[in-house]
Each structure stands twice: as structure tokens, then as C-alpha cells.
Amino acid sequence: MIDTLDRVSDFLSLWLARLAGLFLVAMMVLACANMTMRAVSEPIKGTFEMMGFLGAVATGLALAYAQRSKAHIAVGLLMKHYPKIVRRLLASLTDLVSCAFFLLAGVETGKWAGFLVKTGELSETLRIVYYPFVYAAAAGCLAMAFVLFCDFLKTASGRVES
């Protein structure tokens, strides 16, 4: 079962990272177009707002892949001095607490997006609905929680060296 969850986690995180890459490319195109338009005539209206939305989505969707790749900062300075069982226990606990945090963040962000749908709130400058961006960020947090849960299972079962 852990192997199946790990494969799903790998597939999901890779797919979301590729999607995040597309949002990053969109940000680059928008920024370049805005700079070009600024030099030629006037800047593109709402660029700052769209860069914020696209950046939030790109960051949220890339979280799970960064965790899978172990690209996040980890402080293990003192960990090497503890016995293996203590390291494994602490790593498992860290994964579980982090999983709970991102699960809560994803659920609450999703609730906020639902609230934005109900109220029909629009963005300030462009006057567009922006709840899809919030839902995407929530999905990124939930994917991160799933990857952390898989890491917890692997660490707690001893499949991964802590």
C-alpha cells in the first residue's frame, strides 16, 4: 500500500510541478510583454495583480514536488548525534505535524475560495473572479499534505533512512 501511495504521490507532484512551470512561463511572458508595452506606449493594465495570482498558484502547485525532491531547507545539525530510533521518531513526528499543517491550510484556503464564490468577489484592478487561483493554491497545499503523509508512512515504517 505504501508503494502505491508513493507512486501516486510521485505522479501527482510531478504533474503539479509541470503545471506550476506553465504558470511560471505565463508570468515571464506577461512581465516581458508589460515591459515592452511600457517602452512602446503604456503598460498592460492589471499586470501587478495577475503576477500575484500567477505567482501564488505557481508556488502552491510546486510545493509537493519540492518536498518529493527534498528541495526544502532541513535543519539536521543536531540530528546526527541522536540514536537512529530517536531520529526516526523525530522525523516521523515532523512529517505528521507538517502534514496536519498543510492539510489545515489547504482546507481553510478551500473554504475561503468557496466564500469568494458565494459572495461573487472580484479582483480590485481587473474586476475578474479570482477564486480559481485560490482553489489552485488550496490544491497545492493538499497535495503537499499528501506527500508529507506518504513521507510519514515511509519514515515510520523504516523504509526511508532518517
Secondary structure as UniProt FT lines:
FT   HELIX           2..40
FT   TURN            45..46
FT   HELIX           47..68
FT   TURN            69..70
FT   TURN            77..78
FT   HELIX           79..81
FT   HELIX           84..119
FT   TURN            124..126
FT   HELIX           131..156
FT   TURN            157..158
//
